[in-house]
Amino acid sequence: MSLRVAVAGAAGRMGQAVCAAVDGAEDLALTGRADPALGVGLEDVLDGADVVVDFTVPDQAVGNARTCLAAGTHVVIGTTGFELDDLRAVCDDHPGANAFVAPNFAIGAVLMMRFAAEASRHMEAAEIVEYHHPRKLDAPSGTAKRTAALMEGDVPIHSVRLPGVVADQDVILGDVAQTLTIRHVTTDRTSFMPGVLLAVRRVAALPESPTVGLDRLLWG
Ligand SMILES: NC(=O)c1ccc[n+]([C@@H]2O[C@H](COP(=O)([O-])OP(=O)(O)OC[C@H]3O[C@@H](n4cnc5c(N)ncnc54)[C@H](O)[C@@H]3O)[C@@H](O)[C@H]2O)c1
């Protein structure tokens, strides 16, 4: 039987891409599209969903997670800009279902973070420049904050908001007479979909809730 998946934020840029990806996966069934813009609430799609994928707005993500977990429905969160500790408290209160959250579902971004963390152990200083489309609500990006948290030292973050950009990031490291730049570039939101579908398939069996970061699914 197919895993039943509902999407919160289904009318948004990411939500539409997730709906298309779920629809196109043989082992998954798209059972609901929740979004105020569609006149459909999250409560309306919970019944009949095994997993909810949340790509909404920073001030709704934790409340949505609480609603899902309280109903025994697993939740995969791609929304950024909320406090992880708030989600942790919600997960502690609702151990009956799992939450998975990743600031970036693109494999290249996960590798960028890993390489940046390694490089920061060997070079004197580093800064991050992250580039996103101008309608992004949070700055700095969740990816940039997560990258900095994984790196050694104090890593300043610069946020650029420009039309024509989806979600890019440069990690620039400096040392004596040299710099190293690790750059991740996305050209389309489909870059995030293999990671989202992997999380959807794995969230029910996670040993820890919330589990944070796609790296945890790829490398344990
Ligand atoms: N983790 C990742 O890999 C990744 C990648 C891209 C974007 N994002 C994040 O995903 C989020 C969404 O980005 P977007 O560009 O699709 O935004 P968007 O503004 O295009 O879409 C957000 C949608 O959520 C809807 N919404 C608001 N409140 C809701 C609620 N309570 N329940 C259901 N739907 C609700 C809005 O009506 C809107 O349609 C942002 O936080 C962004 O930073 C994460």
The ligand as a Gaussian input file, in Angstrom:
#p B3LYP/6-31G(d) Opt

LIG

0 1
 N       14.458000      22.982000       3.676000
 C       14.657000      23.314000       2.392000
 O       15.363000      22.604000       1.644000
 C       13.967000      24.524000       1.855000
 C       14.080000      24.871000       0.509000
 C       13.394000      25.992000       0.055000
 C       12.599000      26.720000       0.919000
 N       12.528000      26.358000       2.232000
 C       11.650000      27.038000       3.192000
 O       10.324000      26.581000       2.948000
 C        9.389000      27.575000       3.372000
 C        8.399000      27.840000       2.251000
 O        9.062000      28.460000       1.175000
 P        8.249000      28.888000      -0.139000
 O        9.233000      29.603000      -1.003000
 O        7.505000      27.726000      -0.695000
 O        7.213000      29.948000       0.491000
 P        5.810000      30.410000      -0.117000
 O        5.528000      31.754000       0.519000
 O        5.829000      30.321000      -1.602000
 O        4.767000      29.323000       0.420000
 C        4.328000      29.231000       1.754000
 C        2.876000      28.759000       1.712000
 O        2.468000      28.392000       3.048000
 C        1.102000      28.759000       3.175000
 N        0.755000      28.768000       4.604000
 C        0.901000      29.773000       5.497000
 N        0.458000      29.385000       6.718000
 C        0.040000      28.090000       6.588000
 C       -0.521000      27.145000       7.491000
 N       -0.717000      27.438000       8.798000
 N       -0.852000      25.907000       7.029000
 C       -0.656000      25.594000       5.732000
 N       -0.119000      26.457000       4.817000
 C        0.220000      27.698000       5.249000
 C        1.016000      30.096000       2.472000
 O       -0.324000      30.424000       2.125000
 C        1.896000      29.835000       1.232000
 O        1.135000      29.332000       0.147000
 C       10.246000      28.776000       3.796000
 O       10.413000      28.760000       5.196000
 C       11.570000      28.529000       3.106000
 O       12.668000      29.132000       3.773000
 C       13.202000      25.285000       2.702000

